[in-house]
Amino acid sequence: MAMLVISIIFPKAYGQDEKKKDYLKIGGAVRYNIVHTNYESDPTPTSTYATWDTWRLNVDASKAGLDLSFEYRWYPTFGTNFIHHGWIGYGFSDKVYMKLGVSQVPFGITKYASHSWWFQGPYYVGLEDDYDMGLKFDFTPGDKLKLSVAYYRQAEPEGPALGKVTYGNAGPGRYSYDITSNTYQSMAGNDVNIRELNTFNLRAAYMLNEDWEVGLSGQFGGIYNSALQESDMSTAFAAHAVGNFGGGFNLKAEYVYYDYNARDNAGQKLELVQMGAYGSNYPVAARAAMYVAGLAYSINVDWGPISNIQPYVDYTYVDKTNENFYDTQHLIPGFLITAGNIYTYVDYAMGKNQPWLTDNFGTGLGTGVKDPQWNTRFNINLGYYF
């Protein structure tokens, strides 16, 4: 009887005639940044510089119906390297697909809520293009509805920081932001030892037509305190819309509310949690609402190797629940140039209490500062993808 039920749910898992073709593909990318910063202090000759952003290795393969997708990245500027994703996949049917390992968390707009190289605000609190370790199922019961259900035991594995911290305090080598397990002090002066543990995600997206998608997401997970040996339930919710219109426009809009409910080692509720990636940590308001919008326009051209130019503007407003904290704004106008395998992002990044756009790295998403100025960074990211 059990085998009959499974064969109904997963019809191609048993007795299927079609065989998936085996393959092995190896690729990667090399990317560089050209930067000019104008933060709180006056620019100096060293405010303009070039840096090697990243290089990465990709392996995708399939054999005997089992798929593999793996990506590893090196960031010379930050002195760290780490896994981006790595999972084994299996299609039980044309409607059910499983991923086991480090996969993208199904939450909000996927793959990105942004058009620019800088992501949108949710990325910096672990709610855009986040990757964790666990089990994920994608369901496509029809042409219009897409469902994803996932369980993540923990954050993705950390890579080494190699003792080189370019910004902030030493933290995990990691691609996406998660709560760190490093010991730090709460606002009350107590030690804090917390980590993410046992997170569940549910995402539903519905195609209104061939151009417009709307969706809802929920995240429910434990934040475990090793000193108390107890977990508190954290939550996050998102509603999103993505659409194409006007013969080249693309709109991405999203509302996110999160509550990283956690306690310090004395049992007091935290108003700040520490998150980390790229070898550095910073404090984040434990609760906030985020308003996200991005608009882009795609222009096909025939200018030698250049085939497309896409101007865009991305904006996030972070409304922190704590009235004593100062809110964050993130505004990124720019454009993407496509030329064969080369993709170039030209961004004029602007931020108020944005953790990366400041002389005081990481301060913006925590308490923030009163009446912040618009800090700016002109950034050209040139990448060759193969």
Order of alpha helices (4+ residues) and beta strands (2+ residues): alpha-beta-beta-beta-beta-beta-beta-beta-beta-beta-beta-beta-beta-beta-beta-beta-beta-beta-beta-beta-beta-beta-beta-beta
